[in-house]
Each structure stands twice: as C-alpha cells, then as structure tokens.
C-alpha cells in the first residue's frame, strides 16, 4: 500500500487522538465527491477537494440540460431492480440514502422538487445550476477547500499524491483519500478513465470500461435511410430483446444505427449479446396498441390502384420513418402477404453489431469491482483509499437511477472514511 497511510498509522502511535488533525483529499468534484465532502466536513474533518476541470460538477450540469432528473419515485423493489446484477451491492447504499432521503436533502438546500408524469423527480425549476450553487456555498461555509484545474496522476514513491496543477506538479499528503473520478464517458468533462492505470499498478481488481446508456450501430443503412431519416424520432413503439416483454417508448434513427431513451434502457443486455456473439437482434413493434390479427384484417382489405405505401397509411396510419424501416428490414415478398407483413410490423427484426464509442455514451459500465472493496467502499489493496460514484462497476438506465447511486455511494464512502480515521487515529 502507499507509504502515506503506513506513515500516518505510525504517527498515530505517538499522539493522542484529540491532537491528530484529520485531513483528507477527495479527487473528483461530481455528486459522489461532493457528497463525501459534505459528510466529512460535518464530522469535523479538513477536506481538500481536487478536480481537473475549471469548475466542479460539469457532468452534473450537462445532465441537467433539458431538465434535471435527480431521482425516481417508483417503489423501492422496482427502483433497486434497475441496477440488475449489481442490485445486491447497491442495496446497502440505497437503504441508507435512497430516493426519498435524496429529495429531503435537496429540500434542505432550499430547492423544491416535483414528480413528473413518468415518475421521475425534478427540481421545480428543472435546472441543475441553482442546486449546485447552493450546495457549493454550504460546502465552502463548512470549510471544504476546492482546487480546480488539479488532476490526480497517481502516487509518488513515498505515498504522497501526485497532483498536476497550473503551477506544476505537486506532492500532496493526506490521512485518507477518496477517488470519485467518474467512469469513461464524456471525457471532455473530465471522466476519461485515466485513473484505471495507477489503481491497476497496485493490483486493484478492475472491470473494463464499456459504454452504457449508449447508441448502437447497424451493419449499414441504405442511402435513403441515412439521407432522409437520420435524426428522425421513432415515437410510440416498443422494443424487445430475446423473450423479454417489449418496452414502450421512443428512440431516434441515426446515420449509423439507433439511439435514445428506449434503446438506452436495453443497452446492457444488447451490449453483452454483442460481446458474446458479435451481434444482437432486437424486435420493434411499430404499432404496439394494435394486435397482429387486427393489423392483418386491415392489410387484407383491397387496395385497388393505391400503392402499398398509401395502403399502409390509410389502413394503419403507418408512414414516414416507420414505413421506411418496414421497407428497409422486411423482404419484398412479405408485402404481398398480409399475415407476414402484419407479423413484421409487430416484430420487426433489427440487428445491431456495435456500440457507439464510449466517449459518446451517457454513462459507462465497468470500473472498480465491489469485490475489491470493503462494505464501506475502501479498497482492500489500499487501506485508507476509498472509491465512489460512476468509477465503481455498476450501471443503471437513465431516469434518476445513475445520480441516486452516485450520491448514495459518496455518502457511504464519506461515512466509511470518518469511521476509518477515528479507528486508525
């Protein structure tokens, strides 16, 4: 482990607990790092927070563009299920600081919230900036010192932290360290995954970073699909993968494939299918409100001299990008058979072959594994070093789940640091 924490422990033997100043460094000024800073400062710990960007909370602010979805109001069992195979690891964090506690905390900053029709929870003004401003004021009033344009590079041989700053590289010592460096998406906002290398050098178990809540590519669209329908929204559809019940929602056709909230919700199983077999086939229901037999009856009506396109429009209201997709993905012979065409409309196969690049993804999967940490998020390989936020190996769909777990993990790590400091000193 870094010599920093060996030296701190030895120093503790020569002084009384009351004489030891508790001082921690936090790397990363997103929700997880800021929440840990609040917990620590409230416990009387001196906190220096370092962030590589010119200001903190940049990804948090960008996530609020178009409406700051802070959490979700659905019942706890459904909420927890959004974390899939990592639900068991996220559960202890949410039990201590879940959606309701997060809302109460926001109200304590003077920011009111409301529940939207989808169950998502928003600040009343829908903005992230007022919340962040109020929070930063409270942190600074509590004595938290924030250093921007300071990037963590790893450890020096003596265990001190290597920090690149506008004045050059600095060596920083602290009694404990929290890493809250985000995942690997949106690198322009600071989450570039560069933290994996120094952790790997100390044998910390890491899962590879992968795109999550991301778009996917098809092998190739036709020229017509790209020129006329790239950017077109697909509304009121359902998408299913394997034998799962199709999900209702909307998404967007892109020049390379498909993206949007409906496809993001399925991004984890789609990505894993591609990893395992090289592709994943989802099925689109273009008319989720109509059963296949009713569609067949409508298509069986004589169309006279009308084209198939006009027949689809007049009988089913199917036109635009939906009709184009049907043409793109359905064999020509199906258009002469009402049953085959109705079946295609209800389960149109779309084969996806790649994720879009990690840097384009809303979030990332992979990172520090939970098996590498204690229950209070301290690294087993590096006592005194804690991790929180998106750099942990978990993922969740958009809808407030990502932010809630980031806040909760920051709080758990902060409390864990307080406990560790008190025990060691």
C-alpha angles and dihedrals in degrees: 000000000000113000089235093079094040089055092047092052092050091048089053091063092063099050138050117254091247092057095052114096109218109221125170136182122219119197112203131038101216125113094286095050094043093048091051089049090055093050093047096046090050087055091055096257119144107239129198113184121197126197129177095217127079089253136015128252096032097145089044090055093047090050087058095058105115093015132342104245100193102173143328132262100214121123116282098251092054091042092053092047089066089076091062114190092005093054092104091057095044094046096078090051093051094045088061098039114009134153096294094048090047091054091050090050091052090050087054088062089057094257117128122209139205136197116241126216090266092055092254118137121229138174108258092250091045090230133123099200099073090049092050093046092052091047095049091050090054091048094049091046087054090055101259109152114211120203114192126194088033114127125193113232101177131263135324120228090263092054097255118134120261107225123181109211137169087264093052133266117337132194110223126189125200139164092240138001134219120197113202099159102146125234128282105283128100093020090180086071094051105268100115103139092239089132091074095077100059091044092050089053088064093048097255110163109246132182114215115263114250135176117271128182085020142141124256135220130231121212090256138326120221117259089254093056092050098043098042108025109029104123094020115137120235104213131185097015135127128223127200133185121204110325097331120123108267116254121230121228142082140282140172135253111231133191089260103031137299139322141160140100097305094052092041090060089060097038097108098055092038091052093047092049090052090048091053103039107012096251144037127211118211123186121227122210103204093187107033093168095061128068119231094248092057090049090051091051091051092049092048092063113107112266096193112192094344119115121247089251092056091044091054090049097047097043102035108012087241112151143115117039093352092056090045091053090049090054092044097052105029125082113245093242091063091068090067093054117065093201095051091044092048090050091051092051090053097043111019108178116228116182116209120197108178143018117240113255118293092243090062094051122104090227141352139238123218130042132118108009120230088232088065092059141062118243090269090055099256116144111249090212093050114037110206093029115106131185132204144165130026094343087077118091102261137097139193137178123264116270102096096300095107095052095043093056092045091054092044095049091049090053093048092049092047092052089045091054092051090051093047093048093050092047096046096043 
